[in-house]
Amino acid sequence: MKHRIVVLGAGYAGAYAAGTLARRLSPADAEITVVNAEPDFVQRLRLHQLAAGQEIEAPKLTDVFAGTEVRLRLARVTTVDPERQVVTLADADGGGELDYDTLLYALGSHGADHGVPGVAEHAFDVAARPSALRLRERLDSLCKGDEGGRVLVVGDGLTGIETATEIAESRPGLSVTLVARGELGAALSAGARGHLRQVCDRLGVTVLEHTSVEVVEATRVLCADGAALASDATVWTAGFAVSPIATAAGLEVTENGRIVVDRTMRSVSHPNVYAAGDSVYVIGDSGRSLPMSCASAGYTGMQATAAIVGRLTGCKIPNIKLEYHGNHISLGRRDGILQMVDGEAQATPKFMGGRKAARIKAAIVRMSLWTTSHPTFGLPKRKHHLAAVPDVSAEKAAA
């Protein structure tokens, strides 16, 4: 009987991992199924551009996995039962159950409202393609008006910064305000913060620092200091959260629901479950947990894939470097910041700003799309046959 590998999610981590597994394992021994709710690969790194009105490529997953023998199941994951080794799915045909022997959990993350009233009802976000398109429609309607419109971006992380500057550049008729809970660009070096402020000034982005939003309403937000800020479109970019599915499944997770794994991305509580991308909590080479990012998705996806192949074939499992080199921030299409970090993941004085930084960020994004769209590129053509597969139930009992 073939070893059944199920990959949940076809984002940056899941899509590449699935193709890599297909390239490395013999189809006579292993059956690989990818479950994803959307039929297309979503360039999450560029959803702020999509919302701003730009056209963003979205390759069909059927094309991505063409020729790999990967099975694609378009469905939404509702539950995972690691004791029965079953995933429950929902789709247009009613869904059903999918059995697995090895599970790679890469469901990613979504926007976090942090319990703030009104966010779900009145705010937009750029955490998923449908929500980014809804924001785009709203901005289109505002731009058709004679007086423009007021766009309020709540959240001063990288997503908020990129969204505010992208909208301001692409739609100069709109008034854009960025609401920062603390100091704008607090995690950046002094030089990078100065460059960021210059760009915001140039693009006409109003920055409100040390401002906390407590309620979102249809036409305004209410702040902790009593201020009411008028808004025709409120964009919520105040962080990300993971699905509660892993927690409900009984996997060992952190307080915020991320799956706790060992150095090989293997669940510390269920040895036939691996995790990668935003869903995973792992300590990087710096001694700190890797942040949610495309770079982390790449490293954790490669490590999980190498571990699965190694354990199933009896090959040595390599240690993929789990590093975080810096932040790559787009500030519209013609400006950006590359902020280098040290071994403790703290900003160093070294940074790059301007057009060159923007071109490098664009190249990184293009490469991320290309490698995901060609998941088997550069891997050895030789497919490994499975060795005697370890009895993970016995390993769990011994643990």
ABEGO torsion letter per residue (X at the ends): XBBBBBBBEABAAAAAAAAAAAAABBAAABBBBBBBABABBBBAAAAAAAAAGBBBBBBBAAAAABGAGBBBBBBBBABBBAAAGBBBBBBAAGEEBBBBABBBBBAEBBBBAGGBBGAAAABBBAABAAAAAAAAAAAAAAAABAAEBBBBBBEABAAAAAAAAAAAAABAABBBBBBBABBBGAABBAAAAAAAAAAAAAAGBBBBBGBBBABBBAABBBBAAGBBBBBABBBBAAEBBBBAAAAAAGBBBBAAGBBBBBAAGBBAABAABBBBEAABBBBBAAGBBBBBBAAAAAAAAAAAAAAAAAAAAGBBBBBBBBBBAEBBBBBEAABBBBBBBBAAGBBBABBBBEAAAAAAAAAAAAAAAAAAABAABGBBABBBBBBBBBBAAAAAAAX
